[in-house]
Amino acid sequence: MKYLMWIWQLPQHLLALILIRVLGATETFQPQAGIGYWFYEPKNWFGKFISGVSLGNYIIIKTKNEATVKHEYGHSRQSVIFGPLYLLAVGVPSAIFNNLWDRLFHKKWPVEKRHKWYYSRYPEKWADLLGGAVRE
């Protein structure tokens, strides 16, 4: 079954393996033993542009903040649901309509307002719900 799931999520797994290489990411921590996800930490200067990325079973993350780890785990659960459509259904809205939009148009907003806006949008709010992340 796990091999079928790996194939079901093949586009994001391939992208993750490329991104791990580009970021010089190394395997890091496993917050919940046995959940079947691999955590990597970016090591080179490209990593400053990424706070967290979930691509199938691979989670590339700089922080060990519990809410962020759970949020990225939630994105991994979305990957299981959408399979090969994950990059279009979740990846594009998250990367372009949330991350890029926020970085371009909300620069002058206080951090708290930016976070509230970001985590209230699709698919971020849903990732928090699926991963059990609690936002204050």
C-alpha positions in Angstrom: 0.0 0.0 0.0 2.8 2.5 0.9 4.3 2.0 -2.6 1.0 2.7 -4.3 0.7 5.9 -2.2 4.2 6.9 -3.1 3.3 6.5 -6.8 -0.1 8.3 -6.2 1.9 11.3 -5.0 4.8 10.9 -7.6 4.8 14.5 -9.0 5.4 16.0 -5.6 7.9 13.3 -4.5 10.0 14.0 -7.6 9.8 17.8 -7.0 10.8 17.2 -3.3 13.8 15.2 -4.2 15.0 17.9 -6.7 14.3 20.6 -4.1 16.2 18.7 -1.4 19.2 18.6 -3.7 19.0 22.3 -4.7 18.6 23.4 -1.1 21.4 21.2 0.2 18.9 20.0 2.7 19.8 17.3 5.2 17.5 14.9 7.0 16.8 16.3 10.4 14.2 15.4 13.1 11.3 13.1 13.3 8.7 14.7 15.6 6.4 11.6 15.6 8.1 8.3 15.1 6.5 6.1 12.6 4.3 8.6 10.8 6.1 7.9 7.5 7.3 11.4 6.6 10.9 12.6 6.2 11.9 16.0 7.5 14.7 17.9 5.9 16.4 21.2 6.8 17.6 23.5 4.0 21.3 24.3 4.4 22.4 26.7 1.7 21.4 30.3 0.9 18.3 29.2 -1.1 16.8 28.0 2.2 16.3 31.6 3.4 13.3 31.8 1.0 11.6 28.8 2.5 10.0 28.5 5.9 8.3 25.2 5.1 7.3 23.1 2.1 5.4 19.8 2.1 5.7 17.6 -1.0 4.2 14.2 -0.4 6.1 12.3 2.2 8.9 15.0 2.3 8.7 18.0 4.5 11.4 20.7 4.2 11.3 23.0 7.1 13.6 25.4 9.0 11.9 25.6 12.3 10.9 23.0 14.9 8.0 25.2 16.0 5.1 22.8 16.8 2.4 24.7 15.0 4.5 25.0 11.9 5.4 21.3 11.9 1.8 20.3 12.3 0.8 22.8 9.6 3.3 21.2 7.1 2.1 17.8 8.2 -1.4 19.0 7.3 -0.2 19.9 3.8 1.2 16.3 3.5 -2.2 15.0 4.3 -3.7 17.2 1.5 -1.1 15.5 -0.8 -2.6 12.1 0.1 -6.1 13.4 -0.7 -5.3 15.1 -4.0 -2.5 12.8 -5.2 -1.2 13.9 -8.7 -3.4 17.1 -8.5 -1.9 18.3 -5.3 0.6 20.7 -6.9 -2.3 22.4 -8.8 -4.9 22.3 -6.1 -2.7 23.1 -3.1 0.8 24.0 -4.2 0.0 26.8 -6.7 -2.6 28.5 -4.4 -0.2 28.3 -1.5 2.9 29.5 -3.3 1.4 32.2 -5.5 -1.8 33.4 -4.0 -0.7 33.3 -0.4 3.2 33.4 -0.1 4.0 35.5 -3.0 1.0 37.8 -2.6 1.8 38.3 1.0 5.5 39.1 0.4 4.7 41.6 -2.4 1.7 43.4 -1.0 1.8 43.0 2.8 5.4 44.1 3.5 4.2 47.0 5.7 1.8 45.0 7.7 2.8 43.9 11.2 3.8 40.2 11.5 0.7 39.3 13.5 -1.6 40.7 10.8 0.3 38.9 8.1 0.2 35.6 9.9 -3.5 36.0 10.6 -4.2 36.8 6.9 -2.0 33.9 5.6 -3.4 31.2 7.9 -7.0 32.2 7.2 -6.8 31.4 3.5 -7.2 28.3 1.4 -5.3 25.9 1.6 -3.5 27.1 4.8 -6.5 27.0 7.1 -7.3 23.5 6.0 -3.7 22.4 6.5 -3.9 23.7 10.1 -7.1 21.7 10.6 -5.7 18.5 9.1 -2.4 18.7 11.0 -3.9 19.8 14.3 -2.0 23.1 14.3 -3.5 25.6 16.8 -3.2 29.4 16.0 -3.7 32.1 18.7 
